[in-house]
Amino acid sequence: MDTYFDLDAFRARVSSSTAEAHATVYGVVYSPCGEYMAAVDSRGVVRVWALSPALQGEWWAEGEDGSPGVPLVTATLHRGPIYGVELAEIGSKVVLATGASDGLGLWDWAALLASGGEATAVAAAQLLALDAGDVAGTPVEVNAVALDPASGLVVCGTGAGEVRAWDVATGSHSYTLTGHTDMVLDVGLRGSGSAPVSASEDGTVKLWDAKAGGCSASLQPGGGAWVGALALDPDASWLATGGGDCAVSLWHLASLTQTTTMETKACVQTVVFADEHVLAGGASPWLYRFNINGRLAAKLPVTRGTG
């Protein structure tokens, strides 16, 4: 008896198994209380871990499934990749905001923790689900999110090149800002939800005045290369950017002056201010720590076999 081998079905099973086993982590956030860490990935999943076991050396103890660091919660929040994540106290709740290929999600953090990842409980933890294209009528992805506790706004950068904001409590649309010619890859806030900053594939970083309804300044840090990451210091006096030019640019916002360029030799996908330093990471297997004056203070390996 002849046996028919379905090559397409076999390939589909292998592809599905590979997708289940491997995912790209796009964002990590820490809870305001400092006790939890959450990571979101390319399969629309959030995982939450308690930090105390990691700090006490218990992180690498094998869990029930034989793997180290088993999360407290594993939950599917979106149908596709989650690109942006933020966690902050808004009003009486701690809110998790997620930006994904299918729009914007807002979640009650306490309820999500208590859900244990059970699907019905996770659905009940959702405060709001917004298609970022609701305003214009065309669905678009959300690549970045920022929460402003003072105004109660969630601000997002979209694949349509727009910066949009909604009121977390009511779900009402607050504003839409246009001016980028390509997708927005990162957003930050300059002191309030009405003063967002956006980094774009079009090679610019824009400072916005939502009350006036437009762009107050446009910067070009990388000579036209895409800009995928930005960070503001706690006083919103300094701006750090990174992207396809393989460098971190430091800007003094009051004067709109680029003061320093810090080379990383690879595309930069994340930047963070840490005390008097700027941390940068991305395509390179190194985490860079720069002084504010641009001097390299440390270069730490973050991937095996960096050589």
C-alpha positions in Angstrom: 0.0 0.0 0.0 1.4 3.3 -1.0 1.8 5.9 1.7 1.3 9.6 0.7 3.5 12.1 2.4 2.0 15.6 2.6 5.1 17.8 2.5 3.1 21.0 2.8 1.4 19.8 6.0 4.7 18.7 7.4 6.3 22.1 6.7 3.2 23.8 8.3 3.6 21.6 11.5 7.4 22.4 11.7 6.7 26.1 11.2 4.0 26.1 13.9 6.2 24.2 16.3 9.1 26.6 15.7 6.8 29.6 16.3 5.7 28.1 19.5 9.2 27.5 20.7 10.8 30.8 19.7 9.6 34.4 20.1 11.2 37.8 20.0 10.9 39.9 23.1 10.1 43.5 22.1 9.7 45.1 25.4 10.3 44.8 29.2 8.8 46.9 32.0 8.9 46.9 35.8 6.0 47.4 38.1 5.8 50.7 40.1 6.2 48.7 43.3 9.5 47.2 42.0 8.4 43.6 42.7 7.6 42.4 39.2 8.9 42.3 35.6 6.8 41.9 32.5 8.0 41.0 29.0 6.0 41.1 25.8 6.8 39.3 22.6 6.3 38.6 18.9 3.4 36.2 19.6 1.2 38.7 21.4 2.1 37.1 24.8 3.0 38.8 28.1 4.9 37.0 30.8 5.2 38.3 34.3 7.9 37.3 36.8 8.5 38.1 40.5 11.8 39.7 40.9 12.6 38.6 44.5 13.6 35.0 43.5 16.0 36.4 40.9 17.6 38.8 43.4 17.9 35.9 46.0 19.5 33.5 43.5 16.4 31.3 43.2 15.7 32.4 39.6 17.7 29.5 38.1 16.0 26.8 40.2 14.0 24.5 38.0 10.3 25.1 37.8 7.5 22.6 37.6 8.1 22.3 33.8 11.8 21.9 34.2 12.7 25.3 33.0 14.3 28.1 35.1 12.5 31.3 36.0 8.9 30.1 35.3 6.7 33.1 35.1 3.8 33.8 37.4 1.6 34.8 34.5 1.7 33.8 30.8 -1.2 35.3 28.9 -2.0 36.1 25.2 -3.1 39.7 25.0 -3.1 40.3 21.3 -3.5 38.4 18.0 -0.1 39.5 16.7 3.2 40.9 17.9 3.2 43.4 20.9 5.7 46.1 20.0 5.3 48.5 22.8 4.6 48.2 26.6 4.3 50.6 29.5 3.2 50.3 33.1 2.1 53.1 35.4 -0.3 54.2 38.1 -3.3 56.0 36.6 -5.8 57.2 39.1 -6.5 54.4 41.5 -5.2 51.6 39.2 -1.9 50.4 38.0 -2.4 50.1 34.2 -0.5 48.0 31.7 -0.6 49.5 28.2 0.3 47.4 25.2 0.8 48.5 21.6 0.4 45.7 19.0 -0.2 44.8 15.4 -3.9 44.8 16.1 -4.1 48.0 18.1 -3.9 49.4 21.6 -4.8 47.5 24.8 -5.1 48.7 28.4 -5.1 46.2 31.3 -5.8 46.3 35.0 -2.4 45.2 36.4 -3.7 43.8 39.7 -6.4 41.8 37.9 -3.9 40.5 35.3 -1.5 39.3 38.1 -4.4 37.6 39.9 -5.6 35.9 36.7 -2.7 33.4 36.7 -3.0 33.5 32.9 -6.5 31.9 32.8 -8.1 33.1 29.6 -11.5 34.3 31.1 -9.8 36.1 33.9 -7.3 37.7 31.5 -10.2 39.0 29.3 -11.9 40.4 32.4 -8.7 42.3 33.3 -8.9 44.3 30.0 -9.9 47.9 30.6 -10.0 49.0 27.0 -9.3 47.7 23.5 -8.8 50.3 20.8 -8.1 49.9 17.1 -5.6 52.8 16.6 -7.3 53.4 13.3 -10.7 54.1 14.9 -10.3 57.8 14.4 -9.4 57.6 10.7 -11.3 54.5 10.0 -8.3 52.5 8.9 -6.8 49.9 11.2 -3.1 50.5 11.9 -0.5 48.9 14.2 0.7 50.6 17.4 4.5 50.5 17.7 5.0 52.4 21.0 3.1 53.6 24.0 3.5 56.0 26.8 1.4 56.6 29.9 1.0 60.0 31.7 -0.2 59.6 35.3 -0.9 63.4 35.6 -3.2 63.8 32.7 -4.4 60.2 32.6 -3.6 59.9 28.9 -2.1 57.0 27.0 -0.1 58.2 24.0 0.8 55.9 21.1 2.9 56.0 17.9 1.3 54.2 15.0 2.3 52.5 11.8 0.5 55.3 9.9 3.1 57.8 11.1 0.7 59.5 13.6 0.9 60.2 17.3 -2.5 59.6 19.0 -3.8 59.9 22.5 -6.7 58.6 24.5 -8.1 59.2 28.0 -7.4 56.0 30.0 -10.5 56.3 32.3 -13.1 57.1 29.6 -11.5 55.7 26.4 -12.3 59.0 24.6 -9.9 60.2 21.9 -7.9 63.2 22.9 -5.8 64.1 19.9 -4.1 63.0 16.7 -0.9 64.6 15.5 0.4 64.2 11.9 3.6 65.2 10.2 5.8 62.1 9.9 6.1 60.6 6.5 6.7 57.1 7.7 5.8 54.9 10.7 6.4 56.1 14.3 8.7 53.7 16.1 9.0 55.2 19.6 7.3 57.8 21.8 8.1 59.7 25.0 6.6 62.5 27.0 8.2 65.9 27.7 6.7 66.5 31.1 3.0 65.9 30.2 0.7 63.9 27.9 0.2 67.1 25.8 3.9 67.3 24.9 4.9 64.0 23.2 8.1 63.3 21.4 8.2 60.8 18.6 10.9 58.9 16.7 10.2 57.7 13.2 11.3 55.5 10.3 11.4 58.8 8.3 14.7 59.8 10.1 13.2 62.5 12.2 12.4 63.1 15.9 9.5 65.5 16.4 8.6 67.5 19.5 4.8 68.2 19.6 2.5 70.6 21.3 -0.9 68.8 21.4 -2.7 71.9 22.7 -1.6 73.9 19.7 -2.2 70.8 17.5 1.1 70.7 15.7 4.9 70.1 15.7 7.0 72.6 17.6 10.4 71.3 16.5 11.8 68.6 14.1 15.2 67.1 14.7 17.3 64.8 12.4 19.8 63.0 14.5 21.1 60.4 12.1 21.5 62.2 8.8 18.3 60.6 7.5 18.7 57.1 8.9 15.7 55.7 10.7 15.3 56.6 14.4 13.9 53.7 16.5 14.6 54.7 20.1 14.4 57.8 22.3 14.6 58.6 26.0 14.2 61.7 28.1 16.0 62.4 31.3 13.8 62.8 34.5 13.7 66.6 34.0 12.9 66.4 30.3 16.0 68.6 29.7 17.9 66.1 27.6 16.9 63.8 24.8 18.8 60.7 23.7 18.0 59.0 20.3 19.3 56.0 18.5 18.6 54.1 15.3 20.0 53.1 11.9 23.0 55.5 12.1 24.7 53.1 14.6 25.1 55.9 17.2 23.4 57.6 20.1 22.7 61.3 19.8 22.3 63.5 22.8 20.2 66.7 22.5 19.8 69.7 24.8 16.1 70.4 24.4 16.0 74.0 25.6 18.4 75.0 22.8 17.5 72.2 20.4 21.2 71.5 20.1 22.9 68.2 19.5 25.7 68.1 22.0 27.2 64.6 21.6 27.3 61.6 19.3 28.2 58.3 20.8 29.1 55.5 18.3 27.9 51.9 18.9 29.0 50.3 15.6 25.5 48.7 15.2 21.9 49.8 15.0 20.5 51.1 18.2 17.0 49.9 19.3 16.8 51.1 22.9 18.2 53.9 24.9 17.8 54.7 28.6 19.0 57.4 31.0 20.5 56.0 34.2 21.7 58.5 36.7 24.5 60.4 34.9 24.8 57.9 32.1 23.1 56.8 28.9 22.6 53.1 28.2 22.2 51.8 24.7 21.6 48.4 23.1 20.4 46.9 19.8 21.9 44.8 17.0 25.3 44.7 18.7 25.9 41.9 21.3 27.0 44.6 23.7 25.3 47.0 26.2 26.9 50.4 26.0 27.1 52.8 29.0 28.1 56.3 28.1 28.9 59.3 30.2 26.8 62.4 29.5 29.8 64.0 27.8 29.9 61.1 25.3 32.8 59.0 26.8 32.3 55.3 26.8 32.2 54.2 30.4 31.5 50.5 29.9 30.8 47.9 27.2 29.1 44.8 28.6 28.5 41.5 26.7 24.9 40.6 26.6 24.9 37.6 24.2 26.9 34.4 24.4 29.9 34.1 22.1 30.4 37.8 21.6 34.2 37.3 21.0 
